[in-house]
Amino acid sequence: MFKQTVFILSLVIFFISFLNLPGWTSFRGKISKGNKFYHKKKFDQALEKYQDAQINNPESPELHFNMGNAFYKKGDSESAYKEYEMATYSKNALFQAKAYYNMGNSLYKQGKLAESIQLYKKSLQINPNDTDAKYNIEFVQKKIKEQMNQKQNKKDDKKKSKQEKEQEKNKEKLNQQKKNQQQKDEEENKKTDKEKSEEKKEEQKKETDKDEKKDQKDKEPKEEKPKEGEMSKEDALRILNALDDEEKAQKKKKKAATMKIPSVGMEDW
């Protein structure tokens, strides 16, 4: 877990408690009241007291440090960073280390992980025994690695999703082509079946016509074919007609032979 320790400066109160000057007494009183509000988590009231104290000593690194803490607790990490940065001008080395540490926390809150590590390292350079700074460096480095992995995984997932969409698109395309081919085949089959049906009907019609012609032929009187050595009906009729014609000719000839020639009468003069 990230350690968000914010160090509250108490040495200011300790330091100024030795001073009896009216201005310093007022400054100390405002800091004290601000700290009381801070511990009660009334950060807006604490800031008001700290800002009042700035009238007495606007450049106080310790006061900027406490104001940075109040801004940090309010969730205003950018304002907190600026106040901590002013606190680094302190001549107290340990105080500077704490200011850099809190600046690192402020950058971490802003999502500036790599930058926060640099400030933790700066704090360690001043105070190598700061275990919280060491912990936060390892924690943030791990966090950066996780984010890189997440980014890569997201990129891979996006690529995979794109490939899956492409595959799905190709699958739909193939299915559509298959569907179109099936429809085409069905239409061809229907056409073929229709043609077959028409051909079958035509064949049936031909068979029917053939049967009807056969039946009609069977109903017609059959002419007997003359047997071998026998005279056909036509030949017999032809001979009969010839005989009849000959007979008529004979009769005509005979009649002409028996016709009498009239005599020529002689008249007397």
Secondary structure, DSSP 8 states (H G I E B T S, - for coil): ----------HHHHHHTT---HHHHHHHHHHHHHHHHHHTT-HHHHHHHHHHHTTT-TT-HHHHHHHHHHHHHHT-HHHHHHHHHHHTT-S-HHHHHHHHHHHHHHHHHTT-HHHHHHHHHHHHHH-TT-HHHHHHHHHHHHHHHHHHHHHHHHHHHHHHHHHHHHHHHHHHHHHHHHHHHHHHHHHHHHHHHHHHHHHHHHHHHHHHHHHHHHHHHHHS-------TTS--HHHHHHHHHHHHHHHHHHHHHHHHHT-----------
